[in-house]
Amino acid sequence: MAEFTLDLNDDQKQVRDWLNGFARDVMRPAAAEWDEREETPWPVIQEAAKIGIYSLDFYAQQFFDPTGLGIPMTMEELFWGDAGIALSIVGTGLAAVGVIANGTEEQIGTWIPQMYGDANDVKVAAFCSSEPDAGSDVASMRTRAVYDEAKDEWVLNGTKTWATNGGIANVHVVVAVVDPELGSKGHASFIVPPSTPGLSQGQKFKKHGIRASHTAEVVLEDVRVPGSCLLGGKAKLDERLARAREKAKAGGGDRVKNAAMATFEASRPAVGAMAVGTARAAYEVALDYAKTREQFGRPIIDNQGVAFQLADMRTRIDAARLLVWRASWMATTGKPFTSAEGSMSKLFASETAKKVTGQAIQILGGNGYTREYPVERMHRDAAIYTIFEGTSEIQRLVIARTLAGMPIR
Ligand SMILES: Cc1cc2nc3c(=O)[nH]c(=O)nc-3n(C[C@H](O)[C@H](O)[C@H](O)COP(=O)(O)OP(=O)(O)OC[C@H]3O[C@@H](n4cnc5c(N)ncnc54)[C@H](O)[C@@H]3O)c2cc1C
């Protein structure tokens, strides 16, 4: 088991510098354009694919880094480049993780390559869980999956919302209710293969930030998928449902199992690392500006009022990274999240990104408020981190309930 360390090894440094080069030379120059266009930056994803940054192999390598620092390091560098473009690059990973977590080896081998495509013909994938009436409250999900035994097909009906890459994805992973009596334990995940009739894109959202990332509704109308598209297979689902029914009978209710919570705890630090990347980017712009902008005959950083803000910004960013790295190390080495350390890292890092990007605008004064400088975009982008993958309020709820030893519903 790897000891916790703050020293990146030579391989990690090499990967970090390579990612940083791509972020600096390819993502940064394209950031403002794709933010204005509010479109998926296909040419940038293709560039990433050509050099191996947009591929399952690369993320798998980082995921299996025994120190646990591979994924946070990757997220920080890409989101330091630009959050909207970075989400377009890593968004497919959300769906891929859904398949890896629940699918059979055959399903992983069949669908993951179709999610990424190849460098000449890149594809993206979408993970569709949220619904108009089921955001934080996942158990309120209504999209139904009904088994047609005669044809060995599942029939999906419902409307998903806020899906990253929804409607433009080659492969959609859709979470649906198979047994409404069981709340969130009655859910299952399905692959919807490319060009399946009945799946369509609903409204595409015009967003406050991360505008280069496509977010849309996904409408499912009598979508028929083969039995083989149920992730994990029917036998495993039947077994799981039978266990849940037994527990419900015994008064187990709809409590989220520890295993499910552990998965969230393990994935949340990755979002924290994205937030650290955006915060660091804004801090660096503000620091440079404060050293060169002169007012009253001296650089504005000579004023304590400005210098102390920068000191606080940097301190918060470093603290956020430490929480993220700790939680990622715990996830990789199998340490139990007894105090919801994964949620802590996401909570603190996301709030840090919002605060620090706002401070950066203040330090740049009027320039900070314009689109001539990137901190305005970074501040808009940063607002997402306190919302997706569980809002800040939900993180606090999870932390508080974990500390109190109370069940998490
Ligand atoms: C850009 C973007 C991309 C996204 N990508 C995806 C994706 O790819 N796939 C996907 O499935 N989903 C995605 N989401 C959805 C995202 O995960 C949800 O927006 C999030 O879970 C919050 O749900 P909601 O928006 O319905 O807010 P709500 O759950 O309605 O919450 C509204 C407010 O009430 C608060 N609140 C709710 N319940 C409680 C409580 N018990 N205690 C205290 N406060 C509470 C919340 O914290 C929030 O402040 C995305 C969202 C956005 C904006």
The ligand as an ORCA input file, in Angstrom:
! r2SCAN-3c Opt
* xyz 0 1
  C     -23.564     21.911    -16.288
  C     -24.156     20.713    -15.645
  C     -23.768     19.451    -16.032
  C     -24.345     18.326    -15.456
  N     -24.006     17.077    -15.921
  C     -24.733     16.006    -15.522
  C     -24.550     14.744    -16.152
  O     -23.718     14.574    -17.036
  N     -25.362     13.727    -15.769
  C     -26.311     13.870    -14.797
  O     -27.007     12.897    -14.511
  N     -26.488     15.043    -14.161
  C     -25.735     16.127    -14.515
  N     -25.928     17.348    -13.913
  C     -26.950     17.481    -12.871
  C     -26.403     17.820    -11.492
  O     -25.797     16.707    -10.923
  C     -27.583     18.382    -10.666
  O     -27.823     19.684    -11.160
  C     -27.311     18.410     -9.187
  O     -27.307     17.105     -8.683
  C     -28.331     19.226     -8.427
  O     -29.638     18.859     -8.755
  P     -30.717     19.988     -9.145
  O     -30.078     20.863    -10.157
  O     -31.978     19.333     -9.518
  O     -30.894     20.855     -7.843
  P     -31.903     20.545     -6.631
  O     -31.670     19.157     -6.131
  O     -33.281     20.935     -7.010
  O     -31.357     21.560     -5.530
  C     -31.706     22.948     -5.531
  C     -31.097     23.576     -4.283
  O     -31.667     22.961     -3.108
  C     -30.632     22.438     -2.289
  N     -31.091     21.194     -1.633
  C     -31.708     20.126     -2.199
  N     -31.928     19.178     -1.276
  C     -31.421     19.639     -0.114
  C     -31.333     19.136      1.210
  N     -31.809     17.921      1.542
  N     -30.737     19.908      2.170
  C     -30.260     21.136      1.857
  N     -30.311     21.675      0.635
  C     -30.877     20.939     -0.340
  C     -29.474     22.173     -3.236
  O     -28.250     22.126     -2.545
  C     -29.588     23.366     -4.187
  O     -28.979     24.485     -3.603
  C     -25.314     18.479    -14.439
  C     -25.691     19.766    -14.030
  C     -25.145     20.873    -14.627
  C     -25.610     22.234    -14.195
*
